[in-house]
Amino acid sequence: MLTKDKIIAISLFLTSYRHIHKLLKINTLKQQKAIFFQLNLFFFKKKGNN
């Protein structure tokens, strides 16, 4: 059975998920490429240290 707390938690999760999704949509492709590029650099640096 769903308790009041569970219902509140689920609704909060869904609203925050939608909010994050909107933020991701707002980001331009340039920003996404830049973030992806930085992530790649970060992972390559980590691999290099090993």
BELVEN-V825234 format. One record per helix or strand of 3 or more residues. SS is the DSSP state (h for helix, s for strand). FROM is the first residue (numbers start at 1). TO is the last residue. If there is no record, write none. Layout:
BEGIN
ss:SS from:FROM to:TO
ss:SS from:FROM to:TO
END
This chain:
BEGIN
ss:h from:4 to:26
ss:h from:29 to:49
END
